[in-house]
Structure formats: C-alpha cells, structure tokens
C-alpha cells in the first residue's frame, strides 16, 4: 500500500519561464497543500486561486498561484493529487517545493508518479514506457510510435495472446492433475494448431517490432569500405559539418566516429569506420577489427566504393558478411564526377560536389512503407527481448511435443512463455523490473 505523500517539480525549476507546475500526490496531499495555500480547497477536477505562504516564517506571501485539484482515483496517478501552477521563476518554484517538503511531503524519485499510476492500476508498463518515449522523442516518427501506444490496443493484443496461452495451459493441467481419465494423447491436432498459431502471431510481432525499434531508437548505419574511398567525406557532407577528420593519407580514421542525423522524420545513427585493408600497424588493425564488428550491430550497411580503385578481397568480405547477417546492404560509388557511365547495381554520389540526394532518398525509401498504425508491435528493446523470449519458449514447447515428452515437461515452457508476455505489460510484484524501468523517467513524471 502506498501510504506517504510525494512531491516534485513537474515543469520548470531549472530555467526562468512563464509557468511552473509542482505536483503533490498521496493520502495527505490535500492537507500538505492546505498548510501553505490561502485559497479554497476545490472539488475534484476544479481550479482555485490563492496565495502560497511561508507558514513557518510569519505567513510571508511567496506567490499567487492556481491549484488544480484531482481528488480520489479518477486521475493520472490514481490517488489524491494537487498541482500547483505558480510563476515560473527558478527561485519561486524551488521555494514552494521546499515549503511542501517542510510540511510533510517527500521528494519523489524519478518516475515515481508514473510508477504509482501503474501500481494503482491506471496504466500498464506499455503505456508508462510510451509516455517516457514521447517525452524524449526527437523525430515526428518517434512521437507517432509513442502516442499510438496510448490507446491500449497493443496491450489488448498482448492480453489476447496470454488468454490463448492460459487456455492451453489449463487443458494441459487437466491431463496432469487427473491422470485417472487416461488421456491417450493430450496433444491433440487442435491443441497443436492453436499453439502454432500463437507462435506465428508472435513471430509476426517480432518482425514488425524490429522495424519499429529502428525507428524509435535510431536506424544504425555503418559506413564501410577501403581507405580513401570517401567514407568520412560522405559523413561530413550529410551532416554538413566536419565531424570526421579527412585527409588523403590512408588509415586516417582509426576508431569509429558516431553521429546522429534527422531526415524527413527519421532518426539515423551513422557509424564511420576505419578503412579496411591489410596492415601490420597495431592500432589501425584494431580499428579495422572494429569496422567488421559494426556490420553485426548495424541495421544498414553502406559499402562505399571509389571508381579509381579496383575491388579486392576486403570488398567481398564486407558484402558477404552483410548479406550473411541479412543486413540492408547499400553499395555506393563515391566520386561519380569521375565517371562517364553508370549502372543500376550501385548508388552514385559525390561528396566533393555535395551530390548526396540519391543516397538520402534511398535511406528514407527503405523505411517509407512502415505502418506506424499497426497495433501488433512493441516499441523498445525491453519489450522486444521479452517477446523474443516468449517465442523461444513456445518453440521449445512445440519441439518437446514433437519429441514425445510428457505434458508436465511441455507445460513448463508454456508457463514461461506466459510469464514473459505478462512482463511486457507488467506485474506489480516484480520490483527489480519496476526499479530499472522508472529510474530513467523524468523527475516529476
């Protein structure tokens, strides 16, 4: 049971601004505010005007404010909550916060209001994370992905999967708990069909979620190629700044250079890598090893060629590794101004002439058909990891059935799959999960 009263600045407090908001929530929130507010206590969902006074120092008037009253459980937090709207000076805002703390409230931890909302049954973890995602979104696509989770349809989809699994678990428990009925084959064709149907739905969710994760966390693009093909020049030209050092000396880039770029509502994370060649220089060799590692981490591999250099074994290694890992592979010929003819196998650009539009449009086109309105995907790495674990547990259950294992073995995997799905929307008894999640929220949210 939540039995203390918390407070924090929800808006303002760090710079001078027009209005700041200080939130107070908990069983004693009204009494705490009454000690320093001269106006009327309003009914729920009303606003009243009054002064904030220093009741510990001669009732000095601190500010004129509006108090918004949210009494009972019909509000964001799910408990008595008061929001004080004061003038937004840093000194005034923090002085009011100090008065609330001196009169019985405790300073809230980051995300504690949202955590209480979850514990009070006002929202699940999908929506809680979506709120945090919306606050930290840096592109239009990210805001669309986050706000889509507010309608609860993804949570309903996860609940449907859980309900289907629970039904199958129940059927299997009957065969375990009542062996006297002598079931010849508890794994009927109908049961297997339903189990495979759930598995296939989750497979589709994973496929959709991989793409949505790229949109929200940023599309990782590794730039690879031999030395002096123009990798760093292309990066600098796209960013319109000298992010990477460029010289005509082979091996200039020795460590990875990372940069963020927004274009047409999408967020891209570029990773410029060391030119790949045969070298005995120790530091450069470490950089080349890191270059190949980036192929594994990337969503898109930009393979840069120079028409004045012949292809070699390293170009083949880059291409083959990208294809073997099912990466989006984009071969690009830089220095197109040196060419008289082109073909459809490559994109042609010129970093020198700042002619990069074909590359920019190609990167956008790869992701332009993403359906941001689909309910059957999850947004972030935590949720995606859990849906993958649920899928693996279902695969293990199906494999066990095909190998002829008994129901009491198969049911272990089914229960694990159900548990992983439950952790996506959240369980109030999982304190470690809640601690890890809400610590990344803003103070006052």
N, C-alpha and C positions, 0 to 999 in steps of 0.2 A: 504493500500500500504506500502511495506517495503522501507523505504527511508533513512536508515542510514547504515553505514558500520561497520561490526563487525570483530573481530579477536580473535584468541585463539591458544594455542599450541595443535596441533592435535596428535603429537607423540613426546615424550621426555619431557624435562623440570624438571623432578624430580630426575633422576639419570644421571650420565655421560654415554653417549652411542655414537655410531658412527655417526648417523644422527638424527637430529630433523626436524620436519615439523611444520611450522606455517602457519595457513590458514587465509586469509583475504577475506571477501565476502561482496558485496553490491555495490551500484551505484558508489561509489567513490573509490573502492578498487584499481584500477589501479593508480589513482593519488596519493593515500596514499603511495603505494609502490614506485612509481617513485621518491618521495622525498628522499628516503634513499637507492635506488638501482642505481648503476652506469651503469649497463648493458642495453641492448636494451629491449624495450617492445616487446614481441613476439606476433605473431598472435595466434589465439585460438589453444589450444592443441599443443603448442610448448614449448621448454625449452631454456632459455637463461642464460648465465653465467655473473657474475659481482660481485662487492663488495657491502656489506652493510656498509653505512657510518652513522656517527652521525652528521646529518645536523644541529643540534642545538649546536654543540660543535666543530666547526672548521673542519668539514668533516673528523673526525678521522675514519680510516678504522676499522670496527668491525670484519668482517669475509668475506671470499669468499663463495659465495652461488650459487645455481641453482634455478631459478624461473620458475615455471610451470604456464602457462597462460591458463585460461579457460574463454574465453570471450563470452558474450551472454548467451543464456539459455540452450545450449546443454552441460550440465554438471550436477554433482550431486545436487548442490544447486539450479540450475535454474536461476542464475544471475552471473554477472561478479565475478570471483573468481581467486585469485592468491595464490599459495602455495610456500612458501619459504623453500627450503631444505638447512639447514645450518649444520655446525659441531655440534655434539650433546652434548657439554658440558652444564651443567646446567646454568652457568653464562652467556655464549654466547647466549643461547636460550632465556633466560628471558630478556637479554638486548635488543635483537631485538624486542621482544614483547613490551617492554617499549617504544621503538622508534616508533613503529606503533601506540601505544596509544597516544603518544605525538604529532603525526602528523595527528590526526583526526579520528582514528578508536576507536570504543567502545569495551570493553571486552565482548565477547559473554557469554551468560548464558549457563549452561549445556544443551546440546541437541539442541541449537538454530540453528545450521547449518541444522540439520535434520528437525527441525520444519519449517525452510524456504523452504526446499526442498518439504515438504508436502504442504505448502501454495502456492508454485509456481507450484503445480500440477505435480511434478516429481515422486512422490510415494504416496501411501496411508498409513494409520496407520498400516495395517498388515505388510507391508514391513518395515516401520520405527521401529516397535517393534522387527521384526525379526533381523534387524541389531544390535540392542541393545542386543538381546538374543544371537546372535552369538559372540559378543564381550565378554559376560560374561559366555559363555558355559564352563563347566568343564569336560564334557564327549563327546565321539565321537557321541553317540546317540543324544545329545543335539545339536551338530553342524549340524547333518543331518536334524533334525527337523527345525532348524532355516533357513538353506540355502534353504530348499525346498520352503519356502515362497517367495523367491526372484523371482521366475518365474511368479508370478502373477496369477496362476491358482486358488488358493483359493479365491483371490479377485474376479475373474471372476465367480466362483461358487456362492459367496455371491450376486454378481450383478444379476445373473440369478434368484435367489430367490426373490430379490427385484423387478425385472421386472415382474415376475409372479404375485406377490402380487399387484403391481401397476395396472396391467391389471384388476384384480378382483375388486380393489378399484374403478377403472374407471367405470366398469359395474354397480357397486352398486350406484355410484354417479349419474348415468343416471336415475335410478329409483327414487332417492331422488329429483333431480333437475327438473325432468319432470314428475310430478305425473299425468299430463293430459293424458299420454299414458296408464294409468290404468293397470300397470303390475299386473297380478293376483298372480304371485309368482316369485319375483325377485331371489329367492334362488333355481335355477334350479338344477337338479341332476348333470349336467355338472359342474356348479359352485362349488357345494359341493365336487364333486370328485376332482377338481383341488385344492381346499382348503385343503382337507385331504391329498392330495399328497404332498403339500408343508410342511404340518405339519409332515408327515412321513419322509421326507428328513431331516428336522431339527432334528427330534428325532435321526436319524442315526448319524448326525453330533455330537450331544451331546454325544452319546455313544462312538464314536471314539475319541472325544476331551477329555473325562475323562481319557482315557488311555494316550494320548499324553501329557496331563498336568502332569500326574505322572512321565512320562519320563523326562520332562523338569524341573519341579520344584523339583523332587526327589521323590522316592517311599517311602511313610511313613510306617514304620514297627513298630508296638507296640509289645513289648515283655512282656507277662503277665504270671502269674502263682502263685502258693502258695509260701510262703517264703522258702528259701533254696533249691529250685529245680535247681538252677544254671543259672538263667536269666542273672545276671551280669557277671558270668564267661563265658557264651557263647558270650556276647557282647565283653568282653575283648579279647577273643580268636579270634573272627572275625577281630577285629580292630588291633590285635597284639600289644596292649598297655593296660595299667591299667587305663582305662577310668572310670570304676565304682569301688567303694570300695567293696571288697569281704571278708566276714568273715563267720564263722559258727553260728553267732548269728542271730536268726530270727528277721526280721524287720530292718536289717542294711540299706537297701535302703528305704528312706522315701519320697524322692522327685524324680521327673522324671530326667533321665540323657539322654541327646540327643547327637548323634554322627553321622557324615557323613561317608559313605563308598562307594568306587567305585569298581565295579567288572564287567569285561567283557563289558565295555562301558556303564554301567548303574550306576546311582547315587541312593543310598539308604540312607534314613534318619531313623536311629534306635532310638527308644524311650524306654529306660529301665524304668520299673515301680516298684513301691513298691509291695512287696509280699502281696497277698490278703488273709486275714484271719480275724477272729473275734477278735477285740481288743478294749479295753477301753482307750488306750493311745491316747490322743487327737491329737498329731502331726502325729503319724503313721496313724490314721484314716483319716486325711486329705489327706495323701499320697495315701491311698487306694481308696478314692473317685476319686482322680485324675487319678488313674490307669484305672478305668472304663470309665472315660471321654475320655481317649486316644483311646478306641475302636471306638468311634464315629469319631475321627479325622483321624484314620489310614486308609491306603489302604490295608494293610496286617496285620493280627493278628497272631503272633507266640505264641502259647499256649504251655508253657514248663511244662513237667511232670517229676517227679522223680519216678523211679520204686520202690523205697523203701518206698514211701508214698502212702497211699490209696487215691483214688479220693474222693472228697467231694462236698458239695453244691456249693462251690465257683468255682470249675472246671466247673460245669454245668452252672453257671451263665455266665462265660466267653464265653463258647462255644455257648450258646443260644443267647447271645447278639450279638456276631459276626455274627451268621447266620441270625438273625432277621434284621440286618443292611446290609445284603448282602456283607459283607466283605470277602476278600480272607482269608480263615481260614487254618492255617498250624499247626497241632498238632505235637509236637516234644518231644520225650523222650530223656532226657539227661542221662548221666552215663550208656551208653549202655554196658560198660565193666562189669557191674554187672549182665547182662542178659545172659541167655543161648539160649533163643528163641525170635523171633520177629514175627510181622505180618504186613500186608500191610496198616493198618489203620494209622500208625504213621511213622514219620521220626525218625531215631535213630542216635544220635550223642554222642560224649564225649568231653566236654570242657576240661576236665583234660588231655586227651590224644591228644588234638588238632585235633580230628577227626570230622571235620565240613563240609567236602566236600559235603555230601548229602544235607545238608541244603543250602549251597551256590548255588549248581546246581538247586535245587528246586526253589529258588527265581528267578534265571535267566530264568528257563523254563516257568514260569508263564507269562513272558513278551516277550519271544523269537519270537512269531508269529505276533508281531505288525508290521503293514505295514506302514513304515515311508514315503512311496511314495504316500500315499493317499492324494488327494487334498481337501477332504471334511471334514477336521477337523480344529480347531483353536488351537493355542498353549498355550495361557496363561489364567489366571484367569479372567482378564478383558473381553477378548473376549468370554470366555465360559459363564460368567454371562450374557452378552448381548444376546447370542444365546438362553440361557435358558429363558430369559425374552420374547424374540420373540416367543418362543414355547408356553409359558403360554398365551400370548395374542391371539395366534391362537386357542388355546384350548378354551379360553373364547369366541371367536367369533363363533366357531362351536357349543358350548353349547348354546349360545344365539339364534342361528338359530334354533336349535332343540327345544328350548323353545318357539319359535314363536315370538321373538322380531322383531321389525321393522328394516329396513336397516340402518336408521340413528343411531341406537344403535350399531349394529354389526360393522359398518364402523369405529367406534372409536377404537375398538380393532385391526382392520386390520391396521389402520394408526399407532398405537403404535408398532405393530409388524414390520412394515416397518421402523419406526424410530429407533428401536433397531438394526435392521440389518445395517442401514446406519451408526450408531455409531461405528460399528465394523471396517469399512474401514475409517470412519472419516468424519467430517464436519468442514469446516473452521470457522463456526460461533460458534462452541462450545469451547469457550475459557477455561472454567474450566477443560474440558476433556483434552485439549492440555497442559495446565499448569501441570496437575497431571502426564501426561504421560512423557513429555520430561524432567521433573526435575530429573528423575532418569538416564538420559543419561550421558555419559562421557562429560567433558568439551572438546571442540574442535571437537565434532562429530555432 
